[in-house]
Amino acid sequence: MRLGTKLTFYLSLIIIIVLSGYGYFQIITRRDILIRKMKVEVRSICRTLKVPLEKISLPREMEYVQELIDTVEEYEKTLGVIVYHQGKNLTFRSRSLGEGIEPYLVLIKKSIKEDLPQEEFRVYKKDPVFAYVFPLKDRNGKNIGGVAILQYTSFMEKDVSGAEWGIFITILVLIGGTVAFVLFGTRKWISQPISQLVGGIKNLAKGNLNAQIDLKRRDELSELAQAFNQMAVELKEAQDRIIKEAETKLELERNLRQSEKLATIGQLASGLAHEIGTPLNIISGRVELTKRRPEDKEGAQKNLDIIAEQTERITKIIRQLLGFVRKKKPEQKILKINTLLETTLDFLDHQIQKQELNVVREISDDLPPVMGDPDQLQQVFLNIILNAIQSMPGGGTLRLSTSSKWISKEGLEDGQHRYVEVKVQDTGMGMGGELMDNIFNPFFTTKERDKGTGLGLTVSQGIVQDHEGWIEVESEIGKGSLFKIYLPTFPPEVKNGG
């Protein structure tokens, strides 16, 4: 139930209760006033009868008494009059009264005995009446009898009923008008402003930070709307700042990764120079040989084929180098991790041969693809494999393996996800606990000055996390290190836990 509806309901309920109580009080008051008015009328009649009745002498003036009684009876609201003389044991009654006056005689005798007026509401022959009884005294103040006047109450009830209907209709009109006013007021001053506020909040939730609420009033809801508008403006400004900061951060990360890439290329420079120098020497030798034997056409053709082959080799090396060094925007492609690893090993072939390392490949042939940026992931593999090579200056074994695993990792959704696992293991110097805790920190390095920036693993971790993966490290001093790189497969595969 909406707030405006609730408020209307409760206010209307309170108004109905209050006005109904007021109406009931008015009816009770009206009845009390009419009863008192009726009693005043009866007492007035009693005073009119009392004086002559106390002065006459019974039984000589019985006819006069009857005339008085008949005169009073003519009043339409009076049912009848009963006069009782105690000493003579005489009873006078109105002509309209027949049998059934005994209870009123008892009431008269009670009044005489107690010397007090008596009044009661009774029923005489199915007619509701008000009986007023008072004693009669002689000149000496002695009670000699009593009078009972029976007044119809139907006239009073009729007046009460009319008053009730008048009050009831008035209360209904008041209730209807007040409820209509409350309904109008709550709709205009509460429901509609709240609806505007809710609409603005929904627009804000949908990302429309330009949403504004126009409530030009001087109340708390208007203040709330102004606060909402200010919040929307501040959120918009904050969003713009965050977007700008994110773009700046992204550009810094790109520059950082490019710088690290160039630093890595610097470490490969000598090996690449050798890779290019070898085919250049072959080309130079074949050219010299061809010059010495210009008449040997068959030999010249063979030399030209070798020169073309070595030139293509140089071109391929330079193309790979330029492709790796060139700064590019991140892109998403379906990748084969095995191919990326082989390309990376081609880059590092000279260092591997120079250090006489034994490379062991445990490559899975049915490895599922991943989605990612080939240049960035190759930078990750290059950094980690190069670190492994540099940790074995005296030779050793470099083990590369790929496989896929179902993994349930904390923080992921329910169930298991399938990941490609790339392991890079060396038999180098290894690392202790303190080094293990800091290897991913920026600018932390164990290499000699000018041989490492301390950013390689930091950049690699960032790239893998951007691809929704992670890196795990195991190492022991004197036994080498094992780096495990996990990347989600494409398309994503989920297996519910059971």
C-alpha positions as CSV (number, residue, x, y, z in Angstrom):
1,M,0.0,0.0,0.0
2,R,1.4,3.4,-1.0
3,L,2.3,6.0,1.6
4,G,-0.4,8.5,0.4
5,T,-3.1,5.8,0.5
6,K,-2.0,4.7,4.0
7,L,-2.0,8.3,5.2
8,T,-5.4,8.9,3.6
9,F,-6.8,5.8,5.2
10,Y,-5.5,6.5,8.7
11,L,-6.5,10.2,8.7
12,S,-9.9,9.3,7.3
13,L,-10.3,6.6,10.1
14,I,-9.3,9.1,12.7
15,I,-11.7,11.7,11.3
16,I,-14.5,9.2,11.1
17,I,-13.9,8.1,14.7
18,V,-13.7,11.7,15.9
19,L,-16.7,12.9,14.0
20,S,-18.7,9.8,15.0
21,G,-17.9,10.4,18.6
22,Y,-18.8,14.0,18.2
23,G,-22.1,13.0,16.6
24,Y,-22.8,10.4,19.3
25,F,-22.1,13.1,22.0
26,Q,-24.4,15.5,20.2
27,I,-27.2,12.9,20.1
28,I,-26.7,12.1,23.8
29,T,-26.7,15.8,24.6
30,R,-29.8,16.4,22.5
31,R,-31.6,13.6,24.2
32,D,-30.6,15.0,27.6
33,I,-31.8,18.4,26.7
34,L,-35.2,17.1,25.5
35,I,-35.6,15.0,28.6
36,R,-34.8,18.0,30.8
37,K,-37.2,20.1,28.7
38,M,-39.9,17.4,29.2
39,K,-39.3,17.3,32.9
40,V,-39.5,21.1,33.1
41,E,-42.9,21.0,31.3
42,V,-44.2,18.3,33.7
43,R,-43.0,20.1,36.8
44,S,-44.6,23.3,35.5
45,I,-47.9,21.4,35.2
46,C,-47.3,20.0,38.7
47,R,-46.9,23.5,40.1
48,T,-50.1,24.5,38.4
49,L,-52.0,21.6,39.9
50,K,-50.5,21.7,43.4
51,V,-51.7,25.1,44.6
52,P,-55.5,24.5,43.9
53,L,-55.4,20.9,45.0
54,E,-53.9,21.7,48.3
55,K,-56.5,24.5,48.9
56,I,-59.7,22.6,48.1
57,S,-61.6,20.6,50.6
58,L,-62.3,17.0,49.7
59,P,-64.7,15.3,49.2
60,R,-67.0,18.4,48.9
61,E,-65.1,19.7,45.8
62,M,-64.6,16.4,43.9
63,E,-66.1,17.8,40.8
64,Y,-63.6,20.6,40.8
65,V,-60.8,18.2,41.1
66,Q,-62.0,16.2,38.2
67,E,-62.3,19.3,36.1
68,L,-58.7,20.2,36.9
69,I,-57.6,16.7,35.9
70,D,-59.5,16.9,32.7
71,T,-58.1,20.3,31.8
72,V,-54.5,19.0,32.2
73,E,-55.3,15.9,30.1
74,E,-56.3,18.1,27.2
75,Y,-52.5,18.9,26.7
76,E,-51.6,16.5,23.9
77,K,-48.3,15.4,25.5
78,T,-50.0,14.4,28.8
79,L,-51.4,10.8,28.9
80,G,-53.3,11.3,32.2
81,V,-53.3,12.5,35.8
82,I,-53.9,10.5,39.0
83,V,-54.8,12.2,42.3
84,Y,-54.9,10.2,45.5
85,H,-56.3,11.5,48.8
86,Q,-54.8,9.5,51.7
87,G,-57.2,10.4,54.5
88,K,-60.4,9.7,52.5
89,N,-58.7,7.0,50.5
90,L,-60.0,8.6,47.3
91,T,-58.5,8.2,43.9
92,F,-59.2,10.5,40.9
93,R,-57.9,9.8,37.4
94,S,-58.1,11.1,33.9
95,R,-60.8,9.6,31.6
96,S,-58.1,8.2,29.3
97,L,-56.7,6.1,32.2
98,G,-58.4,2.8,32.9
99,E,-57.0,-0.3,34.6
100,G,-53.3,-0.6,35.4
101,I,-52.8,2.4,37.5
102,E,-51.8,0.4,40.6
103,P,-48.0,0.8,40.1
104,Y,-48.5,4.6,40.0
105,L,-50.5,4.5,43.2
106,V,-47.7,2.7,44.8
107,L,-45.3,5.4,43.6
108,I,-47.6,8.1,45.0
109,K,-47.7,6.4,48.4
110,K,-43.9,6.1,48.3
111,S,-43.7,9.9,47.6
112,I,-46.1,10.6,50.5
113,K,-44.1,8.4,52.9
114,E,-40.7,9.8,51.9
115,D,-42.1,13.4,51.5
116,L,-40.2,13.7,48.2
117,P,-41.1,13.9,44.6
118,Q,-40.6,10.7,42.6
119,E,-40.0,10.3,38.8
120,E,-39.7,7.2,36.7
121,F,-39.7,6.1,33.0
122,R,-42.3,3.4,32.6
123,V,-44.7,1.7,30.1
124,Y,-48.4,2.1,30.4
125,K,-50.4,-0.2,28.1
126,K,-47.5,-0.4,25.7
127,D,-47.0,3.4,25.7
128,P,-43.7,4.6,27.0
129,V,-44.4,7.3,29.6
130,F,-42.6,9.6,32.1
131,A,-44.2,9.5,35.5
132,Y,-43.7,12.4,37.9
133,V,-45.2,12.1,41.4
134,F,-45.3,14.7,44.2
135,P,-47.0,14.8,47.7
136,L,-49.9,17.1,48.6
137,K,-49.9,18.9,52.0
138,D,-52.6,20.7,54.0
139,R,-52.3,24.1,55.7
140,N,-50.3,22.5,58.6
141,G,-47.8,21.0,56.2
142,K,-49.0,17.5,56.8
143,N,-49.1,15.1,53.8
144,I,-52.6,14.4,52.8
145,G,-52.2,12.8,49.4
146,G,-50.3,12.8,46.2
147,V,-50.4,13.5,42.4
148,A,-49.0,11.5,39.5
149,I,-48.7,13.0,36.0
150,L,-48.0,10.6,33.1
151,Q,-46.4,12.3,30.2
152,Y,-46.0,10.7,26.8
153,T,-42.3,10.2,25.9
154,S,-43.1,9.4,22.2
155,F,-43.0,13.1,21.4
156,M,-39.6,13.4,22.9
157,E,-38.4,10.2,21.1
158,K,-39.7,11.7,17.9
159,D,-37.7,14.9,18.5
160,V,-34.6,12.8,19.4
161,S,-35.0,10.7,16.2
162,G,-35.3,13.8,14.1
163,A,-32.2,15.3,15.8
164,E,-30.4,12.0,15.3
165,W,-31.1,12.0,11.6
166,G,-30.0,15.7,11.3
167,I,-26.8,15.0,13.2
168,F,-26.2,11.8,11.2
169,I,-26.6,13.6,7.8
170,T,-24.4,16.5,9.0
171,I,-21.7,14.1,10.2
172,L,-21.8,12.1,6.9
173,V,-21.4,15.4,4.9
174,L,-18.5,16.4,7.2
175,I,-16.9,13.0,6.9
176,G,-17.3,12.9,3.1
177,G,-16.0,16.5,2.7
178,T,-13.1,16.0,5.1
179,V,-12.0,12.6,3.5
180,A,-12.2,14.2,0.1
181,F,-10.1,17.1,1.2
182,V,-7.6,14.7,2.9
183,L,-7.5,12.5,-0.3
184,F,-6.9,15.6,-2.5
185,G,-4.3,17.0,-0.1
186,T,-2.3,13.7,0.3
187,R,-2.4,13.2,-3.4
188,K,-1.2,16.7,-4.3
189,W,1.2,17.3,-1.4
190,I,2.5,13.8,-0.7
191,S,1.7,11.1,-3.4
192,Q,2.6,13.2,-6.4
193,P,5.9,14.6,-5.0
194,I,6.9,11.1,-3.8
195,S,6.1,9.7,-7.2
196,Q,8.4,12.3,-8.8
197,L,11.1,11.4,-6.3
198,V,10.7,7.7,-7.0
199,G,10.8,8.4,-10.8
200,G,14.0,10.4,-10.4
201,I,15.6,7.7,-8.3
202,K,14.7,5.1,-10.9
203,N,16.2,7.2,-13.6
204,L,19.3,7.6,-11.5
205,A,19.5,3.9,-10.9
206,K,19.3,3.4,-14.7
207,G,22.4,5.6,-15.1
208,N,20.7,8.8,-16.1
209,L,22.7,11.2,-13.8
210,N,21.2,14.2,-15.5
211,A,17.8,13.4,-13.9
212,Q,16.4,16.4,-12.0
213,I,13.2,16.7,-9.9
214,D,11.3,19.9,-10.1
215,L,9.4,20.5,-6.8
216,K,8.9,24.3,-6.3
217,R,7.4,24.2,-2.8
218,R,8.4,25.1,0.7
219,D,8.3,21.8,2.6
220,E,10.5,18.9,3.6
221,L,9.7,17.0,0.3
222,S,11.0,20.0,-1.7
223,E,14.1,20.0,0.4
224,L,14.5,16.3,-0.2
225,A,14.1,16.9,-4.0
226,Q,16.8,19.7,-3.9
227,A,19.1,17.3,-2.0
228,F,18.4,14.6,-4.6
229,N,19.2,17.1,-7.4
230,Q,22.4,18.1,-5.7
231,M,23.3,14.4,-5.2
232,A,22.7,13.7,-8.9
233,V,24.9,16.7,-9.9
234,E,27.7,15.5,-7.5
235,L,27.4,11.9,-8.8
236,K,27.6,13.2,-12.4
237,E,30.7,15.1,-11.5
238,A,32.2,12.1,-9.6
239,Q,31.4,9.9,-12.6
240,D,33.2,12.3,-14.9
241,R,36.1,12.3,-12.6
242,I,36.2,8.5,-12.3
243,I,36.0,8.1,-16.1
244,K,38.8,10.7,-16.6
245,E,40.9,9.0,-13.9
246,A,40.2,5.6,-15.3
247,E,41.2,6.7,-18.8
248,T,44.4,8.3,-17.3
249,K,45.1,5.1,-15.3
250,L,44.5,3.0,-18.4
251,E,46.9,5.1,-20.4
252,L,49.5,4.9,-17.6
253,E,49.1,1.1,-17.5
254,R,49.5,1.0,-21.3
255,N,52.6,3.1,-21.1
256,L,53.9,1.0,-18.2
257,R,53.4,-2.2,-20.1
258,Q,55.0,-0.7,-23.2
259,S,58.0,0.5,-21.1
260,E,58.3,-2.9,-19.6
261,K,58.0,-4.5,-23.0
262,L,60.8,-2.2,-24.3
263,A,62.9,-3.1,-21.3
264,T,62.4,-6.8,-22.0
265,I,63.4,-6.2,-25.7
266,G,66.5,-4.5,-24.4
267,Q,67.5,-7.7,-22.5
268,L,66.8,-9.6,-25.8
269,A,68.8,-7.2,-27.9
270,S,72.1,-9.1,-27.9
271,G,70.4,-12.4,-28.7
272,L,68.4,-10.8,-31.5
273,A,71.5,-9.2,-32.9
274,H,73.1,-12.7,-33.0
275,E,69.9,-14.1,-34.6
276,I,70.2,-11.4,-37.4
277,G,74.0,-11.5,-37.5
278,T,74.1,-15.2,-38.4
279,P,72.0,-15.0,-41.5
280,L,73.8,-11.8,-42.5
281,N,77.2,-13.6,-42.3
282,I,75.7,-16.4,-44.4
283,I,74.5,-13.9,-47.0
284,S,77.9,-12.1,-47.1
285,G,79.7,-15.4,-47.6
286,R,77.4,-16.5,-50.4
287,V,77.8,-13.2,-52.1
288,E,81.6,-13.5,-52.0
289,L,81.5,-17.1,-53.3
290,T,79.3,-16.0,-56.2
291,K,81.7,-13.2,-57.1
292,R,84.6,-15.6,-57.2
293,R,82.8,-18.0,-59.5
294,P,80.7,-16.0,-61.8
295,E,80.9,-18.7,-64.5
296,D,79.3,-21.4,-62.1
297,K,75.7,-20.7,-62.9
298,E,74.4,-23.7,-61.0
299,G,76.4,-22.7,-57.9
300,A,75.3,-19.1,-58.3
301,Q,71.6,-20.2,-58.4
302,K,72.1,-22.2,-55.2
303,N,73.8,-19.3,-53.5
304,L,70.9,-17.0,-54.5
305,D,68.4,-19.5,-53.0
306,I,70.3,-19.5,-49.8
307,I,70.5,-15.7,-49.8
308,A,66.8,-15.4,-50.3
309,E,66.1,-18.0,-47.5
310,Q,68.3,-16.1,-45.1
311,T,66.8,-12.7,-46.1
312,E,63.3,-14.2,-45.4
313,R,64.6,-15.3,-42.0
314,I,65.9,-11.8,-41.2
315,T,62.6,-10.3,-42.3
316,K,60.6,-12.7,-40.2
317,I,62.7,-11.9,-37.1
318,I,62.4,-8.1,-37.6
319,R,58.6,-8.4,-38.3
320,Q,58.2,-10.4,-35.0
321,L,60.3,-7.8,-33.2
322,L,58.4,-4.8,-34.6
323,G,55.1,-6.5,-34.0
324,F,55.9,-7.0,-30.4
325,V,57.5,-3.6,-29.7
326,R,54.8,-1.6,-31.6
327,K,52.3,0.1,-29.2
328,K,48.8,-1.1,-30.0
329,K,45.4,-0.8,-28.4
330,P,44.3,-3.9,-26.5
331,E,42.2,-6.3,-28.7
332,Q,40.2,-9.4,-28.0
333,K,40.9,-12.5,-30.2
334,I,40.3,-16.2,-29.8
335,L,43.8,-17.5,-29.1
336,K,45.7,-20.7,-29.0
337,I,48.0,-20.6,-26.0
338,N,50.3,-23.3,-27.5
339,T,51.0,-21.1,-30.5
340,L,51.8,-18.1,-28.3
341,L,54.2,-20.2,-26.2
342,E,56.0,-21.5,-29.3
343,T,56.4,-17.9,-30.7
344,T,57.8,-16.8,-27.3
345,L,60.3,-19.6,-27.3
346,D,61.4,-18.5,-30.8
347,F,62.2,-15.1,-29.3
348,L,64.3,-16.7,-26.6
349,D,66.0,-19.4,-28.6
350,H,69.4,-17.7,-28.6
351,Q,69.4,-17.3,-24.7
352,I,68.3,-20.9,-24.4
353,Q,71.1,-22.2,-26.6
354,K,73.7,-19.8,-25.1
355,Q,73.0,-21.2,-21.5
356,E,72.6,-24.7,-22.8
357,L,69.2,-25.2,-21.3
358,N,67.2,-28.3,-21.7
359,V,63.6,-27.4,-22.7
360,V,60.9,-29.9,-21.9
361,R,57.5,-29.4,-23.5
362,E,54.4,-31.0,-22.0
363,I,51.8,-29.5,-24.4
364,S,48.2,-30.6,-24.4
365,D,47.0,-31.2,-28.0
366,D,43.3,-30.6,-27.2
367,L,43.8,-27.4,-25.2
368,P,40.6,-25.2,-25.5
369,P,41.1,-21.6,-26.7
370,V,41.0,-18.5,-24.6
371,M,39.8,-15.0,-25.4
372,G,42.4,-12.2,-25.0
373,D,45.0,-9.8,-26.4
374,P,47.8,-11.8,-28.1
375,D,50.4,-9.1,-27.6
376,Q,49.7,-8.7,-23.9
377,L,49.6,-12.4,-23.2
378,Q,52.8,-12.9,-25.1
379,Q,54.4,-10.2,-23.0
380,V,53.3,-12.2,-19.9
381,F,54.9,-15.4,-21.2
382,L,58.0,-13.6,-22.3
383,N,58.5,-12.0,-18.9
384,I,58.0,-15.2,-16.9
385,I,60.0,-17.5,-19.2
386,L,62.8,-14.9,-19.4
387,N,62.9,-14.7,-15.6
388,A,63.1,-18.5,-15.5
389,I,66.0,-18.5,-18.0
390,Q,67.9,-15.8,-16.1
391,S,67.5,-17.8,-12.8
392,M,69.6,-20.6,-14.4
393,P,72.9,-18.9,-15.5
394,G,74.8,-22.2,-15.1
395,G,72.3,-24.3,-17.1
396,G,69.3,-26.3,-16.1
397,T,65.9,-27.5,-17.3
398,L,63.1,-25.3,-18.4
399,R,59.7,-27.1,-18.3
400,L,56.7,-25.8,-20.1
401,S,53.3,-27.5,-19.8
402,T,49.7,-26.7,-20.7
403,S,46.5,-28.3,-19.7
404,S,42.9,-27.5,-18.8
405,K,41.3,-27.8,-15.4
406,W,37.9,-27.4,-13.7
407,I,38.5,-25.1,-10.7
408,S,36.2,-23.8,-8.0
409,K,37.9,-20.6,-6.7
410,E,36.8,-18.5,-3.7
411,G,35.0,-15.3,-5.0
412,L,33.8,-17.0,-8.1
413,E,30.2,-17.9,-8.8
414,D,28.8,-21.2,-7.6
415,G,30.1,-24.3,-9.4
416,Q,33.4,-25.0,-11.2
417,H,34.8,-23.0,-14.1
418,R,37.1,-24.4,-16.8
419,Y,40.6,-22.8,-17.0
420,V,43.7,-23.2,-19.2
421,E,46.7,-23.8,-17.0
422,V,50.2,-22.8,-18.2
423,K,53.1,-23.9,-16.1
424,V,56.6,-22.4,-16.3
425,Q,59.1,-24.4,-14.1
426,D,62.8,-23.9,-13.8
427,T,65.6,-25.5,-11.8
428,G,67.2,-22.3,-10.8
429,M,68.1,-20.6,-7.6
430,G,64.5,-20.4,-6.2
431,M,63.1,-17.9,-3.7
432,G,62.5,-17.7,0.0
433,G,59.4,-16.5,1.8
434,E,60.3,-12.8,1.9
435,L,61.0,-12.7,-1.8
436,M,57.8,-14.6,-2.5
437,D,55.8,-12.0,-0.6
438,N,57.2,-9.1,-2.7
439,I,57.8,-10.4,-6.3
440,F,54.6,-8.8,-7.6
441,N,55.3,-5.4,-5.9
442,P,56.2,-2.6,-8.3
443,F,60.0,-2.0,-8.7
444,F,61.0,-5.0,-6.6
445,T,63.8,-6.9,-8.3
446,T,66.7,-9.2,-7.4
447,K,68.5,-8.5,-10.7
448,E,71.6,-6.4,-11.0
449,R,71.1,-2.7,-11.8
450,D,70.3,-1.9,-15.4
451,K,69.2,-5.5,-16.0
452,G,65.7,-5.3,-14.6
453,T,63.0,-2.7,-13.9
454,G,61.1,-4.5,-11.2
455,L,57.9,-4.1,-13.2
456,G,57.9,-7.3,-15.2
457,L,55.8,-9.5,-12.8
458,T,53.7,-6.5,-11.7
459,V,52.7,-5.9,-15.4
460,S,52.2,-9.6,-16.0
461,Q,49.9,-10.0,-13.0
462,G,47.9,-6.9,-14.1
463,I,47.5,-8.4,-17.7
464,V,46.4,-11.8,-16.4
465,Q,43.9,-10.2,-14.0
466,D,42.5,-8.1,-16.9
467,H,41.8,-11.4,-18.6
468,E,39.9,-12.6,-15.5
469,G,42.7,-15.0,-14.5
470,W,45.4,-15.2,-11.9
471,I,49.0,-16.3,-11.3
472,E,50.2,-18.7,-8.6
473,V,53.9,-19.2,-7.5
474,E,55.7,-22.0,-5.8
475,S,59.4,-21.8,-5.0
476,E,62.1,-23.3,-2.8
477,I,65.6,-22.0,-2.5
478,G,68.0,-24.2,-4.4
479,K,65.3,-26.2,-6.2
480,G,63.8,-23.6,-8.5
481,S,60.4,-22.0,-9.1
482,L,57.1,-22.9,-10.6
483,F,54.7,-20.2,-12.1
484,K,51.1,-21.2,-12.8
485,I,49.1,-19.0,-15.1
486,Y,45.3,-19.5,-15.2
487,L,43.1,-18.1,-18.0
488,P,39.4,-18.8,-18.5
489,T,38.5,-20.8,-21.6
490,F,36.4,-19.5,-24.4
491,P,33.5,-19.9,-24.5
492,P,33.2,-19.9,-20.7
493,E,32.4,-23.3,-19.3
494,V,30.7,-23.9,-16.0
495,K,30.0,-27.2,-14.2
496,N,27.7,-27.2,-11.2
497,G,29.2,-28.6,-8.1
498,G,27.5,-31.8,-6.9
